[in-house]
Amino acid sequence: MAIESHKIGIIGGGISGLAAAKQMAKYEPVVFEATGSIGGVWRHSSYKSTKLQTPRCDYEFSDFPWTHRDNTSFPSAQQVLDYLHSYAAHFDILKFVKFHSKVVELRFVGRGNDDKSAQYGTLLPGHPVWEVGVRAEDSENIIKWYSFEFLVICTGKYGDVPAIPKFPGNKGPEIFKGRVMHTIDYCKLNETESTELMKGKKVVVFGYKKSAIDLAVECAEANQGPDGQPCTMVVRSLHWTVPHYSVWGLPFYMFYSTRASQFLHERPNQGFLRSLLCHMLSPVRRAVSKTVESYLTWKLPLEKYGLKPEHPFEEDYASCQMAILPENFFSEADKGSIVIKRSAAKWWFWEGGVEFEDGTRLDADVVVLATGFDGKRKLKAIVPDPFRCLLEFSSGMMPLYRGTINPLIPNMAFVGYIESVSNLHTAEIRCKWLSQLVDEQFKLPGVERMLKQTTEEMEIMKRTTRFYKRSCISTFSINHSDEICEEMGWSSYRKKNWIAEIFSPYSSQDYEKEK
């Protein structure tokens, strides 16, 4: 079977894949989507109650604002999907998408370069660099091959590959007489099926991030009435949660999302004097975190339920782990519909439920693992050697220049792996940068310099939060966009006046076009 050749290939039809396809539309890219629809995690890893974690105006493409962007409510997963479909239809992106096309293998067919101090190279060299093996949903044993000069991987960190805890021998799910599932399986249930799964059942949920919290609320709502059973959340590690986007009556953006607020935080390439000043301002930075913590402790019954973290709020913000609580989470806990069990101990299954290292047991009919995903395993399954071992450093972090280019892997980009508070915004601006790079409107620096930049960003993350492996730029996100703009030849100052520049939050609308 002949290999079909194109200039640009994109793997994944989520927000990053859509942004990449739109920005590089003139090259008629081929977008491989393993499922039958676009939307990524919004389609395949969301519950009926899942909502956006940020206001509409912080989660929109620069040239396609929400219809009611000033609405302060958080859109549902379906509303986000509708928005993404409208965007794809408006810019005629769907014509590039090959649905039910699962990428199962990549092959490097380019020319090697042993000079690590050399330039990264031309992204469109005029000959194939990567071959992509694709299996269609209706032909399990047939793999069709495509070749590309440049490949953009947008499969994301979440969904597809669940992170499953390891259990001692003969103490895993196989001995449990009830039902065990990961949240990725729960997401596949319709509303009737999910209600039937939990109604009148003893449900145990492991986890305390957004998916676990939403699931506990859905479980409590399914168990209203005299025959209802409480849902038990087993919380192993704590994180700060917020009820809404204001603190002591002030908008949340004032604390972390303006130039003035981010001036308090370390950022790459800041120089000695800026570093010294940042050190001197560290008490102010801690005071900001304490202000947020004091509000959350006052507003929410965190101490009552043993849910107040010992680490500063800033560390959760710096690792993109700030979850918005459903309005009725603690009211359901007050009614006893949600029971919270703190336990850092090891655990395993017994035939009637789960057992902990200290000998305590929980009876269960259903156990749901809200234990996250292993996005890197997804990457390693398709990226060939020797590049597989270059995907991440020993720290577990991915070295991505401008959050996009691995300097050691030729003619390949990764979008959606370095997080921010607004992943859609960062995905779009990185894709704009990537499009100009493909167009050769600017050149990348040498491999050595790119590695130095990525290493410096990683070291800042390590110094800012113990959860640095999540790779998040939230405390220096404006500086990240500044450096991208400067490399594209754009002005890094995007506001109309200096007051707005210093004290107003930045959004994708500020980066709609060149200034």
C-alpha positions as CSV (number, residue, x, y, z in Angstrom):
1,M,0.0,0.0,0.0
2,A,1.4,3.4,-1.0
3,I,2.4,5.9,1.7
4,E,0.3,9.1,1.5
5,S,2.5,12.2,1.8
6,H,1.6,15.6,3.3
7,K,3.5,18.5,4.8
8,I,2.0,18.6,8.3
9,G,0.3,16.0,10.4
10,I,-1.5,16.6,13.7
11,I,-2.4,13.9,16.2
12,G,-5.4,14.6,18.4
13,G,-8.6,16.6,17.9
14,G,-8.9,18.3,21.2
15,I,-8.4,22.1,21.8
16,S,-4.7,21.9,21.0
17,G,-5.3,19.9,17.8
18,L,-8.0,22.4,16.7
19,A,-5.8,25.4,17.4
20,A,-2.9,23.8,15.5
21,A,-5.1,22.9,12.5
22,K,-6.6,26.4,12.4
23,Q,-3.2,28.2,12.6
24,M,-1.6,26.0,9.9
25,A,-4.7,25.6,7.7
26,K,-2.9,26.9,4.6
27,Y,-0.8,23.7,4.6
28,E,-3.9,21.6,4.6
29,P,-2.8,19.5,7.6
30,V,-4.1,16.0,8.3
31,V,-5.6,15.7,11.8
32,F,-5.8,12.2,13.2
33,E,-8.6,11.7,15.7
34,A,-8.9,8.3,17.3
35,T,-12.6,8.7,18.1
36,G,-15.7,9.9,16.1
37,S,-15.7,13.4,17.4
38,I,-13.6,16.4,18.3
39,G,-13.3,17.9,21.8
40,G,-10.7,15.7,23.5
41,V,-11.3,15.5,27.3
42,W,-14.5,17.6,27.0
43,R,-16.0,14.7,25.0
44,H,-14.5,11.6,26.5
45,S,-13.4,12.5,30.1
46,S,-16.3,14.6,31.4
47,Y,-19.3,13.9,33.5
48,K,-22.8,15.3,33.2
49,S,-21.9,17.7,36.0
50,T,-18.4,18.7,34.7
51,K,-18.0,22.5,34.3
52,L,-15.3,24.7,33.0
53,Q,-12.8,25.8,35.7
54,T,-12.4,29.3,34.5
55,P,-14.8,32.1,33.3
56,R,-15.8,32.1,29.6
57,C,-13.6,35.1,28.9
58,D,-10.5,33.2,30.1
59,Y,-11.3,30.1,27.9
60,E,-11.8,31.3,24.3
61,F,-10.0,31.6,21.1
62,S,-8.7,35.1,20.3
63,D,-10.7,35.4,17.1
64,F,-13.8,33.6,18.2
65,P,-15.3,35.0,21.5
66,W,-18.1,33.3,23.3
67,T,-21.6,34.5,22.4
68,H,-22.2,35.5,26.0
69,R,-18.7,36.0,27.2
70,D,-19.5,38.3,30.1
71,N,-21.8,35.6,31.7
72,T,-20.1,34.9,35.0
73,S,-21.4,31.3,35.3
74,F,-19.1,28.4,34.4
75,P,-20.1,26.7,31.2
76,S,-21.0,23.0,31.3
77,A,-19.0,20.4,29.4
78,Q,-21.7,20.3,26.7
79,Q,-21.6,24.1,26.3
80,V,-17.8,23.9,25.9
81,L,-18.2,21.2,23.2
82,D,-20.8,23.3,21.4
83,Y,-18.3,26.2,21.5
84,L,-15.5,24.0,20.0
85,H,-17.8,22.7,17.3
86,S,-18.9,26.2,16.4
87,Y,-15.2,27.3,16.2
88,A,-14.3,24.3,14.0
89,A,-17.3,24.9,11.7
90,H,-16.7,28.7,11.5
91,F,-13.1,28.2,10.3
92,D,-13.8,25.0,8.3
93,I,-11.4,22.9,10.3
94,L,-13.3,19.7,10.2
95,K,-12.3,19.0,6.6
96,F,-8.8,18.3,7.8
97,V,-9.9,15.7,10.4
98,K,-9.8,12.0,9.8
99,F,-12.1,10.5,12.5
100,H,-11.8,6.9,13.9
101,S,-8.1,7.0,13.0
102,K,-5.9,5.8,15.8
103,V,-2.2,6.5,15.5
104,V,-0.4,3.3,16.6
105,E,3.2,3.9,15.5
106,L,5.6,6.5,14.4
107,R,8.8,6.0,12.3
108,F,11.6,8.4,11.9
109,V,12.7,8.5,8.3
110,G,14.6,11.9,8.3
111,R,18.3,12.5,8.4
112,G,20.1,12.5,11.7
113,N,22.2,15.3,13.1
114,D,24.8,14.5,15.7
115,D,25.9,18.1,16.3
116,K,23.9,19.0,19.4
117,S,25.0,22.7,19.2
118,A,23.6,23.1,15.7
119,Q,20.4,24.8,14.8
120,Y,17.2,22.8,15.3
121,G,16.7,22.7,11.5
122,T,14.0,23.6,9.0
123,L,10.6,22.4,9.9
124,L,9.5,21.8,6.3
125,P,12.7,20.4,4.7
126,G,11.0,19.3,1.5
127,H,11.2,15.5,2.3
128,P,9.4,13.2,4.7
129,V,10.8,13.1,8.3
130,W,8.1,11.1,10.1
131,E,5.9,8.2,9.0
132,V,2.7,7.7,10.9
133,G,0.9,4.3,11.1
134,V,-2.9,4.7,11.5
135,R,-5.4,2.0,12.3
136,A,-9.0,2.7,11.4
137,E,-11.7,1.7,13.8
138,D,-13.3,-0.8,11.4
139,S,-10.1,-2.5,10.3
140,E,-8.1,-3.8,13.3
141,N,-5.5,-5.6,11.3
142,I,-4.8,-3.0,8.6
143,I,-2.4,-0.1,9.2
144,K,-2.3,2.7,6.7
145,W,0.9,4.8,6.5
146,Y,1.3,8.5,6.0
147,S,4.4,10.6,5.8
148,F,5.0,14.1,7.0
149,E,7.7,16.7,7.0
150,F,6.5,18.1,10.4
151,L,4.4,16.4,13.1
152,V,2.4,18.1,15.9
153,I,1.4,15.9,18.8
154,C,-1.7,17.0,20.6
155,T,-2.9,13.9,22.4
156,G,-2.7,15.7,25.8
157,K,-1.9,14.6,29.4
158,Y,-5.4,13.5,30.3
159,G,-7.7,10.8,29.1
160,D,-7.2,7.5,27.3
161,V,-4.6,5.9,29.6
162,P,-5.7,5.7,33.2
163,A,-3.2,5.7,36.1
164,I,-4.1,2.6,38.1
165,P,-2.6,1.9,41.6
166,K,-0.6,-1.3,42.0
167,F,-1.8,-3.8,44.5
168,P,-0.1,-6.7,46.3
169,G,-0.7,-10.2,45.0
170,N,-4.2,-11.6,45.3
171,K,-5.4,-8.3,46.7
172,G,-6.4,-6.5,43.5
173,P,-9.8,-5.8,41.9
174,E,-10.1,-9.5,40.9
175,I,-11.0,-10.6,44.4
176,F,-13.6,-7.8,44.9
177,K,-17.2,-9.0,44.4
178,G,-18.4,-5.5,43.6
179,R,-17.6,-3.3,40.6
180,V,-14.3,-1.4,40.1
181,M,-13.9,1.3,37.5
182,H,-11.7,4.3,36.7
183,T,-13.3,7.7,36.0
184,I,-12.5,7.2,32.3
185,D,-15.0,4.3,32.3
186,Y,-17.5,6.3,34.3
187,C,-17.4,9.0,31.7
188,K,-18.7,6.5,29.1
189,L,-22.0,6.0,31.0
190,N,-25.1,8.0,30.1
191,E,-27.1,9.8,32.8
192,T,-29.4,6.8,33.5
193,E,-26.5,4.3,33.7
194,S,-24.5,6.4,36.0
195,T,-27.5,6.9,38.3
196,E,-28.2,3.2,38.4
197,L,-24.6,2.4,39.1
198,M,-24.6,4.5,42.3
199,K,-28.2,4.6,43.5
200,G,-28.6,2.6,46.8
201,K,-25.0,1.5,46.5
202,K,-22.1,1.9,48.9
203,V,-19.7,3.8,46.7
204,V,-16.0,4.5,47.5
205,V,-14.2,7.1,45.5
206,F,-10.4,7.4,45.7
207,G,-9.1,10.9,45.0
208,Y,-9.5,14.6,45.9
209,K,-9.0,16.5,42.6
210,K,-11.7,17.9,40.4
211,S,-12.9,14.6,38.9
212,A,-13.2,12.9,42.4
213,I,-15.1,15.9,43.8
214,D,-17.6,16.1,41.0
215,L,-18.1,12.3,41.1
216,A,-18.8,12.4,44.9
217,V,-21.5,15.1,44.3
218,E,-23.1,13.1,41.5
219,C,-23.1,10.0,43.8
220,A,-24.7,12.0,46.6
221,E,-27.4,13.4,44.3
222,A,-28.2,9.8,43.0
223,N,-28.6,8.7,46.6
224,Q,-31.2,11.2,47.9
225,G,-34.0,9.7,49.9
226,P,-34.4,7.1,52.6
227,D,-32.8,4.3,50.7
228,G,-29.7,6.4,49.8
229,Q,-26.2,5.4,50.8
230,P,-23.4,7.8,51.6
231,C,-20.5,8.2,49.2
232,T,-17.1,7.8,50.9
233,M,-14.2,9.8,49.5
234,V,-10.8,8.5,50.4
235,V,-8.5,11.5,50.4
236,R,-4.8,10.6,50.3
237,S,-3.3,14.0,49.5
238,L,-4.8,17.4,50.0
239,H,-5.1,20.4,47.7
240,W,-6.7,23.8,48.0
241,T,-10.2,24.2,46.5
242,V,-12.0,27.4,45.8
243,P,-15.7,28.1,45.8
244,H,-15.6,31.0,43.2
245,Y,-13.3,33.5,41.6
246,S,-13.2,36.2,44.3
247,V,-11.3,36.5,47.6
248,W,-12.5,38.8,50.3
249,G,-14.7,40.6,47.7
250,L,-11.8,41.2,45.3
251,P,-11.5,39.5,41.9
252,F,-9.2,36.5,42.0
253,Y,-7.1,37.8,39.0
254,M,-5.7,40.6,41.2
255,F,-3.8,38.1,43.2
256,Y,-2.1,36.1,40.4
257,S,-3.1,37.1,36.8
258,T,-1.8,40.6,36.3
259,R,1.7,42.0,35.6
260,A,1.7,43.6,39.0
261,S,0.9,40.3,40.8
262,Q,3.2,38.2,38.7
263,F,6.0,40.7,39.3
264,L,6.4,39.1,42.7
265,H,7.2,35.7,41.2
266,E,10.3,34.3,39.7
267,R,10.5,34.1,35.9
268,P,13.0,33.0,33.3
269,N,15.8,35.3,32.1
270,Q,15.2,37.8,34.8
271,G,18.8,38.8,35.6
272,F,20.6,39.4,38.9
273,L,18.9,42.6,40.0
274,R,15.4,41.2,39.2
275,S,16.3,38.0,41.1
276,L,17.4,40.0,44.1
277,L,14.3,42.1,44.0
278,C,12.2,38.9,43.7
279,H,13.9,37.5,46.8
280,M,13.3,40.8,48.8
281,L,9.6,40.7,47.8
282,S,9.2,37.1,49.0
283,P,7.4,38.1,52.2
284,V,4.8,39.9,50.0
285,R,4.4,36.8,47.9
286,R,3.8,34.7,51.0
287,A,1.3,37.3,52.3
288,V,-0.7,37.1,49.1
289,S,-0.9,33.3,49.5
290,K,-1.8,33.6,53.2
291,T,-4.6,36.1,52.3
292,V,-6.1,33.5,49.9
293,E,-5.7,30.7,52.4
294,S,-7.4,32.8,55.2
295,Y,-10.4,33.4,53.0
296,L,-10.8,29.8,52.0
297,T,-10.4,28.6,55.6
298,W,-13.1,31.1,56.6
299,K,-15.4,30.5,53.7
300,L,-15.2,26.6,53.6
301,P,-15.3,24.1,56.5
302,L,-11.9,22.8,55.6
303,E,-10.7,22.3,59.2
304,K,-14.0,20.6,60.2
305,Y,-13.5,17.9,57.6
306,G,-9.7,17.7,57.8
307,L,-9.3,19.1,54.3
308,K,-7.0,22.1,55.0
309,P,-3.7,21.5,53.3
310,E,-0.4,22.1,55.1
311,H,1.3,23.6,52.0
312,P,0.7,27.1,50.8
313,F,-2.1,27.9,48.3
314,E,0.6,29.3,46.0
315,E,2.0,25.8,45.4
316,D,-1.3,24.5,44.1
317,Y,-1.8,27.6,41.9
318,A,1.8,27.2,40.6
319,S,1.0,23.5,39.6
320,C,-2.4,24.2,38.0
321,Q,-4.2,22.2,40.6
322,M,-6.7,24.8,41.8
323,A,-10.2,23.1,41.6
324,I,-13.5,24.9,41.7
325,L,-15.8,23.2,44.2
326,P,-19.4,22.4,43.2
327,E,-21.8,24.6,45.1
328,N,-23.3,21.7,47.0
329,F,-20.2,19.7,47.9
330,F,-20.1,20.7,51.6
331,S,-23.8,20.9,52.0
332,E,-24.0,17.2,50.9
333,A,-21.1,16.5,53.4
334,D,-23.1,18.2,56.1
335,K,-26.1,15.9,55.4
336,G,-23.9,12.9,55.6
337,S,-24.3,12.1,51.9
338,I,-20.6,12.5,51.4
339,V,-18.2,11.0,54.0
340,I,-14.6,12.0,53.9
341,K,-11.9,9.5,55.0
342,R,-8.4,10.8,55.3
343,S,-5.8,8.1,54.7
344,A,-2.2,8.2,53.4
345,A,-1.8,4.5,54.1
346,K,-1.5,1.8,51.5
347,W,-4.7,0.0,50.6
348,W,-6.0,-3.0,48.7
349,F,-9.2,-4.9,48.0
350,W,-10.9,-7.6,49.9
351,E,-14.0,-9.4,48.7
352,G,-16.4,-7.0,50.4
353,G,-14.7,-3.7,49.8
354,V,-11.3,-2.0,50.5
355,E,-8.8,-2.5,53.3
356,F,-6.1,-0.2,54.6
357,E,-2.7,-0.8,56.0
358,D,-3.8,-0.1,59.5
359,G,-6.4,-2.9,59.3
360,T,-9.5,-0.8,58.9
361,R,-12.0,-1.7,56.2
362,L,-14.7,0.0,54.1
363,D,-17.6,-2.0,52.8
364,A,-18.3,-1.2,49.1
365,D,-20.5,-2.2,46.2
366,V,-18.7,0.2,43.8
367,V,-15.1,1.5,43.9
368,V,-14.2,4.4,41.5
369,L,-10.6,5.3,41.0
370,A,-10.2,9.0,40.4
371,T,-6.5,8.5,40.2
372,G,-5.7,10.5,37.1
373,F,-4.1,9.6,33.8
374,D,-0.7,8.7,32.4
375,G,-0.3,10.9,29.4
376,K,3.4,10.2,29.0
377,R,2.7,6.5,28.7
378,K,0.5,7.4,25.8
379,L,3.3,9.3,24.1
380,K,5.9,6.6,24.8
381,A,3.6,4.0,23.2
382,I,4.0,5.6,19.8
383,V,7.3,7.6,19.8
384,P,10.1,5.3,18.7
385,D,13.6,4.9,20.2
386,P,15.9,6.7,20.5
387,F,13.5,9.6,20.8
388,R,11.3,7.9,23.4
389,C,14.0,8.3,26.1
390,L,14.3,12.0,25.2
391,L,10.7,12.8,25.9
392,E,11.4,13.7,29.5
393,F,14.3,14.4,31.8
394,S,15.1,12.3,34.9
395,S,12.9,14.7,36.9
396,G,9.9,13.5,35.0
397,M,9.4,16.9,33.2
398,M,9.2,17.4,29.5
399,P,11.9,19.8,28.0
400,L,9.7,21.9,25.7
401,Y,11.0,25.2,24.4
402,R,8.1,27.7,24.4
403,G,6.1,24.8,25.7
404,T,6.2,23.3,22.3
405,I,9.5,22.2,20.8
406,N,11.7,19.4,22.2
407,P,15.2,20.5,21.1
408,L,16.4,16.9,20.9
409,I,13.5,15.6,18.7
410,P,13.6,16.9,15.1
411,N,10.5,18.1,13.2
412,M,8.1,17.4,15.9
413,A,6.1,19.7,18.2
414,F,4.0,19.0,21.4
415,V,1.1,21.2,22.3
416,G,-0.9,20.8,25.5
417,Y,1.8,19.3,27.8
418,I,3.0,22.4,29.7
419,E,-0.1,23.7,31.5
420,S,-1.4,27.1,32.5
421,V,-4.5,28.4,34.2
422,S,-6.0,28.8,30.8
423,N,-4.8,25.9,28.6
424,L,-6.8,27.0,25.6
425,H,-5.1,30.4,25.6
426,T,-1.6,29.0,25.9
427,A,-2.4,26.3,23.2
428,E,-3.5,29.0,20.8
429,I,-0.6,31.4,21.3
430,R,1.9,28.5,21.0
431,C,0.2,27.4,17.8
432,K,0.4,31.0,16.4
433,W,4.1,30.9,17.3
434,L,4.5,27.5,15.7
435,S,2.7,28.6,12.5
436,Q,5.2,31.5,12.1
437,L,8.1,29.2,12.8
438,V,6.9,26.8,10.1
439,D,6.6,29.8,7.8
440,E,10.2,30.7,8.6
441,Q,9.3,34.2,9.8
442,F,11.9,33.7,12.5
443,K,14.5,31.1,13.4
444,L,14.9,29.0,16.6
445,P,18.0,29.5,18.7
446,G,20.6,26.7,18.9
447,V,19.8,23.5,20.7
448,E,22.0,24.4,23.6
449,R,20.2,27.7,24.2
450,M,16.8,26.1,24.0
451,L,17.8,23.4,26.5
452,K,19.1,26.2,28.8
453,Q,15.8,28.0,28.6
454,T,13.7,24.9,29.3
455,T,16.0,23.9,32.1
456,E,15.6,27.3,33.7
457,E,11.8,27.1,33.5
458,M,11.9,23.7,35.1
459,E,14.1,24.9,38.0
460,I,11.7,27.8,38.6
461,M,8.8,25.3,38.8
462,K,10.9,23.1,41.3
463,R,11.6,26.1,43.5
464,T,7.9,27.3,43.4
465,T,6.0,24.1,44.1
466,R,6.5,20.5,45.3
467,F,4.1,19.5,42.6
468,Y,6.5,20.6,39.9
469,K,6.2,17.4,37.8
470,R,2.8,18.7,36.5
471,S,4.8,21.3,34.5
472,C,2.7,24.5,34.9
473,I,3.7,28.1,34.0
474,S,0.8,29.9,35.9
475,T,3.0,32.1,38.0
476,F,4.9,33.5,35.0
477,S,2.3,33.0,32.3
478,I,2.4,36.6,31.1
479,N,6.2,36.5,30.8
480,H,5.8,33.2,28.8
481,S,3.5,35.0,26.4
482,D,5.8,38.0,26.3
483,E,8.7,35.9,25.1
484,I,6.6,34.2,22.5
485,C,5.4,37.6,21.2
486,E,9.0,39.0,21.1
487,E,10.2,35.9,19.1
488,M,7.3,36.5,16.6
489,G,8.3,40.2,16.3
490,W,5.1,41.3,18.1
491,S,5.0,43.8,20.9
492,S,4.8,42.1,24.3
493,Y,2.7,45.0,25.7
494,R,-0.8,44.4,24.5
495,K,-3.0,46.8,26.5
496,K,-4.2,50.3,25.6
497,N,-2.6,52.1,28.4
498,W,0.0,51.5,31.2
499,I,-2.6,51.2,34.0
500,A,-4.4,48.4,32.2
501,E,-1.0,46.9,31.3
502,I,0.0,46.7,35.0
503,F,-3.3,45.9,36.7
504,S,-5.6,44.2,34.2
505,P,-5.6,40.4,33.6
506,Y,-4.5,39.1,30.3
507,S,-6.7,36.9,28.1
508,S,-6.6,35.5,24.6
509,Q,-8.3,38.6,23.2
510,D,-5.2,40.6,23.9
511,Y,-3.3,38.4,21.4
512,E,-5.8,38.4,18.5
513,K,-3.4,40.1,16.1
514,E,0.0,41.6,15.8
515,K,0.7,44.9,17.5
